[in-house]
């Protein structure tokens, strides 16, 4: 019988990759090695200079966020992320290489998160400390999403919620032995 394993490489600043593999048990080691080899490329963000950013991406940033002065550029897979502060609000906007807007993450205060989301968080993650709260707007028209980053002594968690409190996505990673 064939095992079906779906491995989701969780979204980092908006990029979601899903790798579906069908393999028998003898192929598990090869599949694990392949995924391990590919994950750093897919999951890592590389800081780049403005001179490395294509002109259409820079134009896309100015079209979407007029007046934005980018303080940091990152290359995430094939997409570009511009980080900037606009009206004293921290923003990260992601664009493809043609300058098409993909998504924007905006830092918000915890009190700006809808009560349904705060209630869901409080009931499911008691004992966790909120580290960061963001609103996430995607270019695909999927609606506003709230993202909460939180931690306890053992792990750091990132969870996304719909405005009605419905949990959408969650990823976690264990803290290092020294707690960082």
N, C-alpha and C positions, 0 to 999 in steps of 0.2 A: 504494500500500500504506500502511496506517495504522501509524504507530510507536506502540508501547506504552511509556510511560515511567512508572515507579513511583517516586515521590519520597517517601522516608521522612523525616519531620521527627523526628529522633532524640529519645529521651526525655530530659527534664530533670526529675529528681526524680520519675520515674514516669509522666509523661504521654506517651503515644505517639500520634501522629497520622499516618495514612497518607493521602496524596493520590494517587489514581490518575487519570491523565489520558490520554485518547486524543486525539491531535491529529495533523494533517498538518504538514509542515515549515513551512508558512506561518503556523501558529498558535504556533510555538515562542516567538517574541518576546513575544506576548501572555501565554502561559502563564508564562514566566520573570518578566515584570513582575508578574503576579498573585501568584505564589509569593513574590517578593521583598517585595511589599506585605503579604502575610499573615504571613510568618515572624516579624517582630518581635512581633506580637501573640501568636502561638502560642508562641514560644520564650522570651519574656522573662518574668521573675518580677518582680512589683511589690511592694515592701515596703509594708505597710499597718499601720494602728494597730489596737489591740484593739477599739476602738469600731466599726471597719468590718467586724468579723468577726461573722457571724450567730450568734445564741445556740445553735442546734443544733450548729454546728461546735465551739464552746467546750465544749458538753456532751459531744460525741463525743470530744474530747481527754481530758477528765477520766474518761470511761468506759473508754477504751482505756489511758490512762496516768495512773492516780490519783496525785495529788500533783504532777503536772507544773506547773511555773511557766514559762509561755511567755515567752521573751526576745525573740522576733522572729516576726512574722506575715508571710507572703507570699501573694500571690494569683498563682497560676500557671494561666493560662487561666481556667477556671471553678472550679478547685479551690483549696483553702486549705492552706497548709503551716505547721505550728507547729514552731518550733525551740526546743529546751529541753535542759537538762542534768538527767539523773536518775541518782542514785547515781554521780556524776562521769563519766557517759557522755554524749557529745553525740548527740542524737537529732533527727531531722526526721520528723514524721508528717504524712501528707497525708490530707485528708478532702474529700468533696464538700460542696456547699452544704447538704445535709440532715443532715450530721454523720456520714455513712457513712464508715468507715475504708477507705482505699484502699491505703496502703502505709506502711511505716516504714523509714527508713534509719538504721542505727546505726553509729557509728564504732567500729571494732575495730582491734586491733593486727595487724600483718602476720602474726605467729605464730599468730593465731586463724584465719587463712585456711587451709583444708585444703591438705595437701601437694600434692594433684593440681592444684589451682589455681595454687599457687606454682610448681610444675614447669612448667606450661603457660606461665605468664607468663615465667619465666626462659628458656624455649626459644624463645619467639616475640618477646620484646621485650628482648633483650640490649642493654645500653647505655642503657636507660631507667631513670630514677630514680622510685621509688614516692613519690607525694605524699600519697595518702590511701587508706585501705582501709575498706570498709563492708560490712555485711551488709544485705540488702534483703529484706524480707518483704512480700509483696503480699496484699491482702485477697481475691484471687480464688482462693487456695489453690494457687497454682502452685509453691509450695515456696521454700526459701531460695535466694537468689542472692548471689553475692559480686561486689562492684564495686570495681575498682581504678582509681585515677586516677594517671597517671604521665606523665612528660615526658622529652624529650631536648632538644637545642639547637634543633630545628626545629619540634617540635609538642607539643601537650598532648593526651593520649589518655584516654578513659574506656572501660573494657571490663567487660563482665559475664560471669560464669562460673557454671555449675552446680557443685555440690559435687564432682562427679566430674572437673572440669577442662574440661568441654565449653564452648567459647566460645559465648556466646549473642548478644551485641550489642557493637558497637564504634563509637565516634565519635571523631573527631579534628579538631582545628583547628590551623592554623599559628600559631606564635608571632609576635608582632609583631617588627619589625626590631630593636628594642632588647632582644629576648629575654624580654619579659614577656607 
